Amino acid sequence: MEKLFFVIFAVLFILSCKPKKSLEDQLNESFSNHLRKIDSSATIDSVHILWKTAVTQKLGAVIDDSVYMREFVRIQGQLLKARQKMKRTVSIFLNMKSIT
C-alpha cells in the first residue's frame, strides 16, 4: 500500500513539474528581462535585437568610420597577399633566368 501511494505521488509530482510556457516563450521572456535591464528602449524580435536609437550626425560618422576601417583592413590584407605572391613570382622568374 505504501509503495502504491509513493508511485502515485511520484507520478503526480512529475506531471505537475511540466513548464506552463513553451521553451521559446521562456527564452523570449528571459532575454527581454535581461535586455530591459541593459536598455529599456531595445526590443527583441526573434533573434534580432532592434535598437531604438536616433541616428545623429555623430553616430553616422562613427558608423562610417567603422565601415571604412573594416574595408581598409580588408584591402591591406589583399595588398599584403598580392605582394607576397609577387615576391614569389619574381624570385621564381629570377631563378629561371639565372639557370639559362
PALUMLUM-182170 format. One record per atom (N, C-alpha, C, O): residue in three letters; atom name; z, x negated, y negated. Coordinates in nm, 4 decimals. Each point is the difference from the previous one (the first is absolute). Example, Ala and Ser with C-alpha at 12.3 -4.5 7.8 and 13.67 -1.06 7.14 Angstrom:
% PALUMLUM-182170
    aa   at         zz         xx         yy
   ALA    N     0.7800    -1.3190     0.5690
   ALA   CA     0.0000     0.0890    -0.1190
   ALA    C     0.0000    -0.0900    -0.1200
   ALA    O     0.0665    -0.1036     0.0019
   SER    N    -0.1385     0.1386    -0.1069
   SER   CA     0.0060    -0.0820    -0.1190
   SER    C     0.0730     0.0770    -0.1090
   SER    O     0.0169    -0.0509    -0.1108
***
This chain:
% PALUMLUM-182170
    aa   at         zz         xx         yy
   MET    N     0.0000    -0.0819     0.1202
   MET   CA     0.0000     0.0819    -0.1202
   MET    C     0.0000    -0.0864    -0.1268
   MET    O    -0.0698     0.0297    -0.0970
   GLU    N     0.1502    -0.1379     0.1000
   GLU   CA     0.0047    -0.0902    -0.1149
   GLU    C    -0.1341    -0.0689    -0.0222
   GLU    O    -0.0432    -0.0186    -0.1138
   LYS    N    -0.0227    -0.0192     0.2241
   LYS   CA    -0.1298    -0.0675    -0.0110
   LYS    C    -0.1040     0.0934    -0.0603
   LYS    O    -0.0806    -0.0417    -0.0832
   LEU    N     0.0821     0.1671     0.1248
   LEU   CA    -0.0947     0.0975    -0.0526
   LEU    C     0.0228     0.0211    -0.1500
   LEU    O    -0.0950     0.0053    -0.0781
   PHE    N     0.2205     0.0065     0.0399
   PHE   CA     0.0337     0.0151    -0.1413
   PHE    C    -0.0476    -0.1218    -0.0801
   PHE    O    -0.0552     0.0148    -0.1090
   PHE    N     0.0770    -0.1349     0.1635
   PHE   CA    -0.0417    -0.1226    -0.0673
   PHE    C    -0.1519    -0.0071    -0.0142
   PHE    O    -0.0498    -0.0399    -0.1052
   VAL    N    -0.0248     0.0779     0.2097
   VAL   CA    -0.1467    -0.0030    -0.0034
   VAL    C    -0.0520     0.0996    -0.1036
   VAL    O    -0.0893    -0.0328    -0.0781
   ILE    N     0.1447     0.1539     0.0770
   ILE   CA    -0.0429     0.1012    -0.0974
   ILE    C     0.0308    -0.0481    -0.1414
   ILE    O    -0.0833     0.0149    -0.0894
   PHE    N     0.1995    -0.0712     0.0684
   PHE   CA     0.0374    -0.0527    -0.1309
   PHE    C    -0.0950    -0.1124    -0.0428
   PHE    O    -0.0424    -0.0040    -0.1155
   ALA    N     0.0087    -0.0872     0.2074
   ALA   CA    -0.0894    -0.1121    -0.0305
   ALA    C    -0.1392     0.0512    -0.0368
   ALA    O    -0.0606    -0.0498    -0.0949
   VAL    N     0.0093     0.1481     0.1685
   VAL   CA    -0.1322     0.0552    -0.0279
   VAL    C    -0.0001     0.0684    -0.1368
   VAL    O    -0.0926    -0.0200    -0.0786
   LEU    N     0.1944     0.0997     0.0494
   LEU   CA     0.0079     0.0664    -0.1302
   LEU    C     0.0124    -0.1011    -0.1136
   LEU    O    -0.0579     0.0180    -0.1072
   PHE    N     0.1330    -0.1232     0.1317
   PHE   CA     0.0152    -0.1039    -0.1018
   PHE    C    -0.1338    -0.0687    -0.0284
   PHE    O    -0.0362    -0.0212    -0.1157
   ILE    N    -0.0359    -0.0130     0.2207
   ILE   CA    -0.1307    -0.0668    -0.0165
   ILE    C    -0.0991     0.0918    -0.0705
   ILE    O    -0.0746    -0.0444    -0.0873
   LEU    N     0.0733     0.1710     0.1244
   LEU   CA    -0.0932     0.0939    -0.0639
   LEU    C     0.0346     0.0230    -0.1473
   LEU    O    -0.0893     0.0231    -0.0815
   SER    N     0.2154    -0.0290     0.0477
   SER   CA     0.0396     0.0225    -0.1392
   SER    C    -0.0265    -0.1222    -0.0881
   SER    O     0.0044     0.0107    -0.1226
   CYS    N    -0.0317    -0.1260     0.1827
   CYS   CA    -0.0247    -0.1224    -0.0764
   CYS    C    -0.1446    -0.0140    -0.0462
   CYS    O    -0.0331    -0.0999    -0.0638
   LYS    N    -0.0523     0.1937     0.0926
   LYS   CA    -0.1390    -0.0079    -0.0447
   LYS    C    -0.0043     0.0027    -0.1520
   LYS    O     0.0744     0.0749    -0.0633
   PRO    N    -0.1611    -0.1563     0.0048
   PRO   CA    -0.0100     0.0021    -0.1460
   PRO    C    -0.0590     0.1324    -0.0485
   PRO    O    -0.0890     0.0573     0.0627
   LYS    N     0.1402    -0.0117    -0.1736
   LYS   CA    -0.0471     0.1276    -0.0556
   LYS    C    -0.1355    -0.0160    -0.0682
   LYS    O    -0.0772     0.0955    -0.0087
   LYS    N     0.0482    -0.2173    -0.0399
   LYS   CA    -0.1260    -0.0269    -0.0682
   LYS    C    -0.0841    -0.0944     0.0846
   LYS    O     0.0518    -0.0745     0.0831
   SER    N    -0.1814     0.0792    -0.1057
   SER   CA    -0.0874    -0.0933     0.0706
   SER    C     0.0232    -0.1410    -0.0541
   SER    O     0.0570    -0.0184    -0.1075
   LEU    N    -0.1019    -0.0789     0.1831
   LEU   CA     0.0167    -0.1387    -0.0417
   LEU    C    -0.0725    -0.0259    -0.1317
   LEU    O     0.0509    -0.0716    -0.0862
   GLU    N    -0.1696     0.1299     0.0708
   GLU   CA    -0.0755    -0.0168    -0.1241
   GLU    C     0.0776     0.0534    -0.1201
   GLU    O     0.0043    -0.0639    -0.1051
   ASP    N     0.0569     0.1811     0.1210
   ASP   CA     0.0791     0.0569    -0.1092
   ASP    C     0.1217    -0.0861    -0.0319
   ASP    O     0.0342    -0.0195    -0.1166
   GLN    N     0.0305    -0.0316     0.2203
   GLN   CA     0.1168    -0.0851    -0.0209
   GLN    C    -0.0383    -0.1282    -0.0735
   GLN    O     0.0710    -0.0435    -0.0907
   LEU    N    -0.1845    -0.0175     0.1302
   LEU   CA    -0.0445    -0.1226    -0.0663
   LEU    C    -0.0383     0.0262    -0.1448
   LEU    O     0.0351    -0.0775    -0.0889
   ASN    N    -0.1075     0.1870     0.0650
   ASN   CA    -0.0374     0.0338    -0.1374
   ASN    C     0.1232     0.0196    -0.0873
   ASN    O     0.0049    -0.0476    -0.1135
   GLU    N     0.0934     0.1170     0.1664
   GLU   CA     0.1222     0.0241    -0.0756
   GLU    C     0.0757    -0.1304    -0.0268
   GLU    O     0.0507    -0.0222    -0.1100
   SER    N    -0.0439    -0.0632     0.2118
   SER   CA     0.0695    -0.1271    -0.0154
   SER    C    -0.0704    -0.0889    -0.1024
   SER    O     0.0649    -0.0560    -0.0884
   PHE    N    -0.1966     0.0431     0.0997
   PHE   CA    -0.0753    -0.0814    -0.0958
   PHE    C     0.0108     0.0577    -0.1404
   PHE    O     0.0135    -0.0743    -0.0972
   SER    N    -0.0195     0.2053     0.0868
   SER   CA     0.0097     0.0634    -0.1323
   SER    C     0.1345    -0.0294    -0.0645
   SER    O     0.0071    -0.0303    -0.1191
   ASN    N     0.0993     0.0392     0.1976
   ASN   CA     0.1332    -0.0284    -0.0540
   ASN    C     0.0130    -0.1445    -0.0461
   ASN    O     0.0546    -0.0270    -0.1070
   HIS    N    -0.1049    -0.0659     0.1880
   HIS   CA     0.0060    -0.1416    -0.0389
   HIS    C    -0.0862    -0.0261    -0.1233
   HIS    O     0.0411    -0.0725    -0.0906
   LEU    N    -0.1591     0.1309     0.0871
   LEU   CA    -0.0896    -0.0213    -0.1126
   LEU    C     0.0570     0.0621    -0.1272
   LEU    O    -0.0142    -0.0565    -0.1084
   ARG    N     0.0782     0.1717     0.1209
   ARG   CA     0.0605     0.0668    -0.1152
   ARG    C     0.1094    -0.0874    -0.0619
   ARG    O     0.0203     0.0013    -0.1214
   LYS    N     0.0499    -0.0771     0.2063
   LYS   CA     0.1026    -0.0912    -0.0513
   LYS    C    -0.0624    -0.1143    -0.0792
   LYS    O     0.0586    -0.0477    -0.0972
   ILE    N    -0.1781     0.0036     0.1388
   ILE   CA    -0.0681    -0.1103    -0.0681
   ILE    C    -0.0683     0.0481    -0.1269
   ILE    O     0.0170    -0.0585    -0.1069
   ASP    N    -0.0953     0.1666     0.1197
   ASP   CA    -0.0775     0.0501    -0.1142
   ASP    C    -0.0165     0.1508     0.0145
   ASP    O    -0.0684     0.0478     0.0905
   SER    N     0.1312     0.0253    -0.1799
   SER   CA    -0.0020     0.1459     0.0108
   SER    C    -0.1356     0.0596    -0.0346
   SER    O    -0.0245     0.1172     0.0286
   SER    N    -0.0644    -0.1957    -0.0899
   SER   CA    -0.1309     0.0545    -0.0368
   SER    C    -0.1045    -0.0192     0.1093
   SER    O    -0.1131     0.0457    -0.0160
   ALA    N     0.1473    -0.1122     0.1271
   ALA   CA    -0.0946    -0.0233     0.1095
   ALA    C     0.0162     0.1089     0.1059
   ALA    O     0.1097     0.0515     0.0214
   THR    N    -0.2201    -0.0175     0.0440
   THR   CA     0.0029     0.0966     0.1085
   THR    C    -0.0703    -0.0583     0.1219
   THR    O    -0.0805    -0.0924    -0.0121
   ILE    N     0.1110     0.1462     0.1284
   ILE   CA    -0.0636    -0.0465     0.1227
   ILE    C    -0.1087     0.0991     0.0381
   ILE    O     0.0223     0.1210     0.0050
   ASP    N    -0.1415    -0.1757     0.0219
   ASP   CA    -0.1122     0.0792     0.0466
   ASP    C    -0.0450    -0.0630     0.1306
   ASP    O    -0.0742    -0.0982    -0.0018
   SER    N     0.1159     0.1506     0.1121
   SER   CA    -0.0183    -0.0558     0.1345
   SER    C     0.0483    -0.1448    -0.0011
   SER    O     0.1200    -0.0232    -0.0146
   VAL    N    -0.2074    -0.0734     0.0293
   VAL   CA     0.0444    -0.1390     0.0004
   VAL    C    -0.0265    -0.0685    -0.1330
   VAL    O     0.0261    -0.1195    -0.0144
   HIS    N    -0.0767     0.1923    -0.0815
   HIS   CA    -0.0303    -0.0587    -0.1301
   HIS    C     0.1112     0.0346    -0.0984
   HIS    O     0.0493     0.1128    -0.0032
   ILE    N    -0.0110    -0.2112    -0.0764
   ILE   CA     0.0970     0.0238    -0.1057
   ILE    C    -0.0772     0.0128    -0.1299
   ILE    O    -0.0739    -0.0905    -0.0388
   LEU    N     0.0912     0.2011    -0.0267
   LEU   CA    -0.0696     0.0250    -0.1253
   LEU    C     0.0970    -0.0251    -0.1146
   LEU    O     0.1041     0.0651    -0.0092
   TRP    N    -0.1378    -0.1586    -0.0772
   TRP   CA     0.0840    -0.0309    -0.1143
   TRP    C    -0.0500     0.0795    -0.1194
   TRP    O    -0.1188    -0.0033    -0.0324
   LYS    N     0.2072     0.0726    -0.0312
   LYS   CA    -0.0349     0.0769    -0.1186
   LYS    C     0.0327    -0.0848    -0.1228
   LYS    O     0.0987     0.0240    -0.0695
   THR    N    -0.1824    -0.1221     0.0451
   THR   CA     0.0216    -0.0939    -0.1089
   THR    C    -0.1141     0.0120    -0.0988
   THR    O    -0.1171    -0.0009     0.0379
   ALA    N     0.1515     0.0119    -0.1627
   ALA   CA    -0.1033     0.0050    -0.1036
   ALA    C    -0.0668    -0.1366    -0.0097
   ALA    O     0.0672    -0.1030    -0.0050
   VAL    N    -0.1993     0.1035     0.0026
   VAL   CA    -0.0740    -0.1261    -0.0105
   VAL    C    -0.0102    -0.0364    -0.1470
   VAL    O    -0.0650     0.0689    -0.0787
   THR    N     0.1294    -0.1770     0.0438
   THR   CA    -0.0032    -0.0487    -0.1383
   THR    C    -0.0935    -0.1197    -0.0064
   THR    O    -0.0481    -0.0483     0.1025
   GLN    N     0.0233     0.0016    -0.2225
   GLN   CA    -0.0860    -0.1167    -0.0163
   GLN    C     0.0627    -0.1218     0.0669
   GLN    O    -0.0704    -0.0821     0.0589
   LYS    N     0.2026     0.0703    -0.0680
   LYS   CA     0.0696    -0.1136     0.0611
   LYS    C    -0.0141     0.0048     0.1527
   LYS    O    -0.0284    -0.1021     0.0627
   LEU    N     0.0483     0.2207    -0.0026
   LEU   CA    -0.0140     0.0138     0.1448
   LEU    C    -0.1443    -0.0269     0.0422
   LEU    O    -0.0238    -0.0620     0.1037
   GLY    N    -0.0723     0.1083    -0.1835
   GLY   CA    -0.1407    -0.0270     0.0289
   GLY    C    -0.0295    -0.1484    -0.0010
   GLY    O    -0.0752    -0.0495     0.0839
   ALA    N     0.1346    -0.0224    -0.1792
   ALA   CA    -0.0195    -0.1455    -0.0077
   ALA    C     0.0601    -0.0691     0.1222
   ALA    O    -0.0581    -0.0951     0.0524
   VAL    N     0.1736     0.1424    -0.0071
   VAL   CA     0.0638    -0.0584     0.1189
   VAL    C    -0.0882     0.0219     0.1223
   VAL    O    -0.0192    -0.0914     0.0801
   ILE    N    -0.0341     0.2114    -0.0656
   ILE   CA    -0.0877     0.0302     0.1139
   ILE    C    -0.1261    -0.0855    -0.0066
   ILE    O    -0.0419    -0.0570     0.1008
   ASP    N    -0.0190     0.0477    -0.2200
   ASP   CA    -0.1198    -0.0828    -0.0159
   ASP    C     0.0287    -0.1458     0.0352
   ASP    O    -0.0796    -0.0644     0.0684
   ASP    N     0.1929     0.0124    -0.1149
   ASP   CA     0.0367    -0.1379     0.0301
   ASP    C     0.0202    -0.0201     0.1496
   ASP    O    -0.0405    -0.1022     0.0553
   SER    N     0.1028     0.1991     0.0099
   SER   CA     0.0237    -0.0103     0.1446
   SER    C    -0.1321    -0.0033     0.0762
   SER    O    -0.0191    -0.0821     0.0898
   VAL    N    -0.0716     0.1720    -0.1267
   VAL   CA    -0.1309     0.0035     0.0658
   VAL    C    -0.0755    -0.1294    -0.0276
   VAL    O    -0.0608    -0.0571     0.0905
   TYR    N     0.0645     0.0107    -0.2152
   TYR   CA    -0.0690    -0.1238    -0.0377
   TYR    C     0.0530    -0.1172     0.0829
   TYR    O    -0.0785    -0.0779     0.0540
   MET    N     0.2107     0.0650    -0.0434
   MET   CA     0.0590    -0.1116     0.0744
   MET    C    -0.0370     0.0074     0.1481
   MET    O    -0.0294    -0.1025     0.0615
   ARG    N     0.0304     0.2219    -0.0045
   ARG   CA    -0.0362     0.0145     0.1412
   ARG    C    -0.1446    -0.0457     0.0225
   ARG    O    -0.0285    -0.0728     0.0950
   GLU    N    -0.0617     0.1159    -0.1827
   GLU   CA    -0.1403    -0.0395     0.0109
   GLU    C    -0.0165    -0.1494    -0.0254
   GLU    O    -0.0786    -0.0661     0.0678
   PHE    N     0.1524     0.0122    -0.1653
   PHE   CA    -0.0066    -0.1423    -0.0322
   PHE    C     0.0404    -0.0845     0.1207
   PHE    O    -0.0669    -0.0979     0.0330
   VAL    N     0.1755     0.1358     0.0319
   VAL   CA     0.0478    -0.0741     0.1177
   VAL    C    -0.1007     0.0122     0.1145
   VAL    O    -0.0246    -0.0970     0.0718
   ARG    N    -0.0332     0.2155    -0.0547
   ARG   CA    -0.1000     0.0194     0.1056
   ARG    C    -0.1219    -0.0892    -0.0242
   ARG    O    -0.0499    -0.0636     0.0928
   ILE    N     0.0026     0.0591    -0.2158
   ILE   CA    -0.1179    -0.0807    -0.0329
   ILE    C     0.0316    -0.1488     0.0113
   ILE    O    -0.0854    -0.0781     0.0420
   GLN    N     0.2076     0.0377    -0.0790
   GLN   CA     0.0396    -0.1410     0.0168
   GLN    C    -0.0038    -0.0380     0.1478
   GLN    O    -0.0428    -0.1100     0.0348
   GLY    N     0.0870     0.1997     0.0512
   GLY   CA    -0.0040    -0.0259     0.1448
   GLY    C    -0.1434    -0.0147     0.0493
   GLY    O    -0.0301    -0.0882     0.0805
   GLN    N    -0.0583     0.1754    -0.1293
   GLN   CA    -0.1408    -0.0108     0.0382
   GLN    C    -0.0598    -0.1317    -0.0475
   GLN    O    -0.0756    -0.0642     0.0729
   LEU    N     0.1093     0.0241    -0.1951
   LEU   CA    -0.0507    -0.1261    -0.0547
   LEU    C     0.0504    -0.1190     0.0815
   LEU    O    -0.0762    -0.0923     0.0287
   LEU    N     0.2041     0.0940     0.0087
   LEU   CA     0.0559    -0.1080     0.0812
   LEU    C    -0.0719    -0.0102     0.1337
   LEU    O    -0.0324    -0.1100     0.0449
   LYS    N     0.0074     0.2238     0.0190
   LYS   CA    -0.0715    -0.0008     0.1284
   LYS    C    -0.1414    -0.0520    -0.0182
   LYS    O    -0.0494    -0.0759     0.0834
   ALA    N    -0.0166     0.1160    -0.1921
   ALA   CA    -0.1368    -0.0464    -0.0262
   ALA    C    -0.0015    -0.1512    -0.0238
   ALA    O    -0.0908    -0.0688     0.0464
   ARG    N     0.1902     0.0171    -0.1180
   ARG   CA     0.0065    -0.1444    -0.0250
   ARG    C     0.0204    -0.0766     0.1305
   ARG    O    -0.0629    -0.1033     0.0230
   GLN    N     0.1516     0.1551     0.0624
   GLN   CA     0.0241    -0.0655     0.1288
   GLN    C    -0.1270     0.0004     0.0850
   GLN    O    -0.0335    -0.0997     0.0638
   LYS    N    -0.0360     0.2123    -0.0639
   LYS   CA    -0.1246     0.0102     0.0758
   LYS    C    -0.1039    -0.0964    -0.0570
   LYS    O    -0.0733    -0.0634     0.0760
   MET    N     0.0661     0.0517    -0.2083
   MET   CA    -0.0957    -0.0895    -0.0650
   MET    C     0.0317    -0.1455     0.0345
   MET    O    -0.0911    -0.0786     0.0259
   LYS    N     0.2205     0.0419    -0.0253
   LYS   CA     0.0380    -0.1371     0.0350
   LYS    C    -0.0433    -0.0332     0.1427
   LYS    O    -0.0517    -0.1087     0.0258
   ARG    N     0.0729     0.2016     0.0658
   ARG   CA    -0.0412    -0.0234     0.1390
   ARG    C    -0.1513    -0.0155     0.0083
   ARG    O    -0.0504    -0.0876     0.0703
   THR    N    -0.0221     0.1735    -0.1426
   THR   CA    -0.1461    -0.0064     0.0017
   THR    C    -0.0487    -0.1320    -0.0569
   THR    O    -0.0888    -0.0631     0.0572
   VAL    N     0.1461     0.0206    -0.1698
   VAL   CA    -0.0411    -0.1259    -0.0625
   VAL    C     0.0321    -0.1175     0.0913
   VAL    O    -0.0816    -0.0911     0.0143
   SER    N     0.2005     0.0920     0.0482
   SER   CA     0.0368    -0.1121     0.0872
   SER    C    -0.0916    -0.0042     0.1222
   SER    O    -0.0363    -0.1089     0.0446
   ILE    N    -0.0019     0.2234     0.0104
   ILE   CA    -0.0925     0.0025     0.1138
   ILE    C    -0.1360    -0.0534    -0.0442
   ILE    O    -0.0631    -0.0780     0.0714
   PHE    N     0.0181     0.1209    -0.1907
   PHE   CA    -0.1283    -0.0443    -0.0522
   PHE    C    -0.0002    -0.1513    -0.0224
   PHE    O    -0.0971    -0.0675     0.0344
   LEU    N     0.2062     0.0136    -0.0922
   LEU   CA     0.0087    -0.1442    -0.0244
   LEU    C     0.0052    -0.0781     0.1306
   LEU    O    -0.0597    -0.1070     0.0119
   ASN    N     0.1313     0.1611     0.0857
   ASN   CA     0.0058    -0.0664     0.1318
   ASN    C    -0.1372    -0.0017     0.0646
   ASN    O    -0.0373    -0.0985     0.0636
   MET    N    -0.0373     0.2051    -0.0788
   MET   CA    -0.1335     0.0050     0.0593
   MET    C    -0.0925    -0.0977    -0.0720
   MET    O    -0.0850    -0.0625     0.0634
   LYS    N     0.1004     0.0489    -0.1936
   LYS   CA    -0.0829    -0.0908    -0.0790
   LYS    C     0.0277    -0.1450     0.0367
   LYS    O    -0.0920    -0.0816     0.0055
   SER    N     0.2201     0.0489     0.0201
   SER   CA     0.0350    -0.1375     0.0327
   SER    C    -0.0473    -0.0366     0.1407
   SER    O    -0.0230    -0.1175     0.0284
   ILE    N     0.0087     0.2141     0.0577
   ILE   CA    -0.0470    -0.0252     0.1364
   ILE    C    -0.1484    -0.0350    -0.0017
   ILE    O    -0.0441    -0.0865     0.0756
   THR    N    -0.0322     0.1525    -0.1605
   THR   CA    -0.1462    -0.0238    -0.0029
   THR    C    -0.0400    -0.1183    -0.0779
   THR    O    -0.1189    -0.0301    -0.0098
***
